[in-house]
Structure formats: structure tokens, C-alpha cells
Amino acid sequence: MTQGDKITVEGLTLAYGDLLVQRDLDFSVKQGEVKVIMGGSGCGKSTLLKHMIGLERARAGRILYDGEPFDPDDARDAAAARRRFGVLFQGGALWSSMTVGENIALPLEQYTRLRPEEIREAVAFKLSLVGLAGIESRYPSELSGGMRKRAGLARAIALDPEILFFDEPSAGLDPLSSRRLDDLILELRDALGATIVVVTHELASIFAIADSALFLDAESKTALCEGPPELLRDDPSIDRKVRAFLRRGEA
């Protein structure tokens, strides 16, 4: 770990039974950085994110937040750490039986002592931050795909988290909606001072938002390289597989 590291991953091995997903992962995420975890389908990007937020247990290695080991098996430790996280899953993962306002209020009701009127004010403010002011009474089924993603993001930032995790945030969105979401991610990073980890394979998003990117390889089952995506694309010393991934669509 070096000074300024918000997240440190050391010797992490991910596996399900005899199925090895990734091995010997070592990387860090600096305070205020946008780190993209990228790679082809089946390389373990989303699996790594699940381990980072404690939904899965690593076969070996450890994850540290601000230099402190994260133990998802320690209920108190896990609850305290997750209080600092905000997570946007694919599709937004909103409760369909609850209104948008009720979805965003849920973590505030569970983890704070705010009065109902204060929660209503916080919900309205979070929705305004993501460009969805005034839709508290609508249900997720009444929203477009892009609006559901932004509503999910409003819920993810409900508790003003220090760290935001995004799992394929642009999946299913048209290019314009995807670009708007990328812009929103950067705006929230600046407004909240949050550290952000994004799982994606979308080239436009990678180059738009990433300060640094980590490439996971499905064949070797480990990380091939880490660095600014433009450098990884253009440096001839970088593994050809990585450069080919970042040059998709070029003539």
C-alpha cells in the first residue's frame, strides 16, 4: 500500500470450487480515482467486484480499505465497511414494488436516524443530482432504461458514500444515454469526492471516465496490465491482447 491508496488488493485469488476465475491479483485504487476493471466476457470482472464489496469470499489474498483489511465474515466490520460503499448493479436493481422515492429512501431509513421529512428532502436532493427531480412517486416500470440507471445511481449515493462501485453501468443503453451516464459519473466523483470502481467492456466509457484501467484476461486468469487506457492502447510494449481489446473498431 502507498500513501493515497483508498483500496488495496493483495494476492487475490477468485474461485468457485475447482473453477479458477482469477489469480494473484495485485492493484490499488487511489483516493478520488476512477478505476476501470475491463476485459472480455467471462474474465471475472463482475466476480471481482462482488469480492470487493463482500458478496463473495476470496480463495486467497485480501482487500484493504484505507489500509485496514476488509473481512466480510466479520458482521460488524462488514456492516461498517458497506456503510461507506454505494453500488450500482446492472439494470439499476430497483425494487419494482416500491416507488423511486421509496427505493432511494430505503438505505436512509435503515442506516440513519433522519426524520421522515429529512429523508424526503434527501431523496429529492439525490434525484436532482442525477437529473431526475420530481419523479419520487413513479415506479421503476414507468422509467426508461437510462432513467432507471440514474435512479439506481441516486440510491447508490443516498448515504454519501466514500466509494462507488458500478457493474456495467452502460449495459443496455443507447450511445447518447451512455455518454450522459459517463458524464454524470464524473460529475458525482467531483461533487462527492468519491473513489469509483467501474466494471465495463464499453470502449467509449473506458476512454471517457478511466484514470486507470486493469485488464483481466480469461485465458491466463490473471491481470495482464494496469494503467491509463490511452497508454495501454498505444504503448507497443503492452501485451498485444490488451491493445487489440482497446483498438476494437479501428480501421
N, C-alpha and C positions, 0 to 999 in steps of 0.2 A: 504494500500500500504506500502511495506517495501523498504528500500534502495536497489537499484539494479534491481527493477522491471521495465521492459520495457513496459509490458502490464498488466493491472489490470482489471478484470471482477468482477463486484459487483452486486449481486442480479438479474442477468439477467434472464428474462422470455421470451421465444420464443413461438409465437403462430400465427396461421393463422385463423382469425375469432374465431370460437368456438373450433378449434382444438389446443389443447395444445401440444407443441413439447417438450420443456424442461422448467424447472422452477428453480428459486433460485440458479443459477449457480454462484459460487464464486471461482475464481482461479487467479493465476498470472503466468506470464512468465518472467523469469529473462533475463537480457541482455546477449546475446551470447548463450542462451539455445536453445535446440531443444525440443519443447513440442509437444507430440503426443496426438491428440484427437482420442480416439478409442471407439469401441462398435459395436454391431451387426447392421445389416441392419435396417434402419428405426428409429434409435435412435436420429437422428438430428445432426450428425457430420457435414455434409456439410452445413446444415442450420446455425449452429453456426458460421462456417467460413464466410458465407455470411453476417451475422450480424457484425462480427469483421471487415470486410472491407467496411461496409456501404451499401451493396446491399440490405439489409433488415433492417427494423426498429423493435426494440425490444418492446415487450408489457410493460416491466418494467425493471428497472435496468440501468446500464451504463457501458461503456467501457472507460478506460483511457489509454493514451499513454504517457509515461514519466510523469505520474501524472496529465496530462491535459485531461479533458473529451472530447471524440470524438462525435461530433454532425453531423451526415450525412445529416441533414436537413439544416445546415448552409453551403451554397455552397462554400464560401471561406475557411472555416475550413475543410470541406471535401476534397477539392482540395489539400490543403496544406498537409493534413494527407496522402492522397493517393499517393502523390508525394514521400512519404517515403516507400511505400509498393511495393513489387513485388509479383505477383500472378501467379501460375502455375495451370491452371484448368485441369480437366480430358481431355485426348486426346491432350493436348497442346494448343487447341483453336487458332490455327494459321489461318490467312486469306488465304483461298485456292487460291484466285485470285492474290495473291502477292507472290513474291519470298521470300525465307527465309531471305535474306538480307533486303528486304523492310519491312518485318514483324518486324524485330529487330530494324530497323531504325525509325519506326513509333513513339514510345514514345520519342525518341531523337529529332525528328522533332517537336513534339507537345509541349515538356516541356523544351527544351533547346534552346540556341542561337548558337549552334555549326554550323560551316560552313560545307557544303556538304562533303568536303574532311575529315574533322574531324569526321563526322558521319560515313563515310566509314571505317575509322581507328578504331573507337569504335566498330562497328559491327564486324569487323574482329577479334578484341581482345576478345569480348564476345564469339564468336563462338569458338575461340581457347581454351577458358577456359572450355568449355563443350565438347571438343574433336571433334569439327565439323569444323575445319579450312578449308576454301576454298569452302564451299558449298553455298555461297551467292546467286548464280544465279539459284539454284534449287528450285522447287516448293514443297510444303508440300506433295503433292500426290506422289512425287518421293522418299520419305523417308520411312524407316521402322518405326514401332511404337516406338521403342526405340529412333531413331533419331529425330522423331517429338517431343517426350518428352524433349529431350535435347535442341532442337531448341526453344521450348517453354520456357525452363529454361533460355536460352540465352536472350530471350526477357524480361523475368521477372527480370533479373539482369541488364538490359540495363542502368538504371538510378542509379546504385549502391545503391539499397535500404537498409534501416536500418533493415527492417523486411520482411521476405519472408513467403508467405503462399502457401501451397501445398495441393491440393484436390485430394486424392487417386493417388499419383504420379506413383505407380507401377501397377495400373489397366491395364490389357491387355498385360502386358509384361511377357516374359518368365523369369524363375528364374535367369538366368545369367544377362540379361538386367536389371532386377530389382535390383540385387546386385550392378551392376555398377552405377545405378542411386543413390542408397543409399550412395555409396562411394563418388559420386560427390556432393551430398547434404552436406556431412560433410566437404569435401574439400572447398566448397564455403563458408560454415559457417566460417571456419578458415581463408580463404583468405579475405573475405569481413567484417568479424567481425559482421555478421548479426545475428539477432534473428529469429528463424524459428519455425513456427507452421505447423504441418503436420496432415492432416486428413487421417487416414488409418485403415483398419482392418487386414492388412497383418502382420502375426506374425513375419516373418523374418525381415521385415523393422522395426517393433516396437522395437525389441531387438537390431537391428543393429545401430539405429540412436537416439533413445529417451534418453534424460537426465531425463525426467519426462513424465508421461502419465496421462491423465484424462479419466476416464471411464464413458461414458454416457449410461444410462440404459433406454431402450424403455418402460419398464413396469412401473417403478416408475416415469419416466420422470424427472429424475434429475441425477446429478453426484454421483456415489457411492463411488468413492475414487480417490486419486491422489498421485503419487509418482513414483519412479524408477520402470520400468516394472518388473525387476527381484525380487524386494521386493514384489510387488503386487502379483506376481505369487507364491512366496514361503512362505509368511507370513500367518500362519493359522488364524490369527485374521481378515484377509481381507475377504470381502464378497465372498461366495462360487461361485457366478455367475461370478465374476471377475476372480477368479483363474481358473475356468473352461474355460473361454474365452482364457486365456493366456496359457493354457495347452492343447489346441486342438492338436490332432495328436499324443499325447504321448500314449505309450502303457499302 
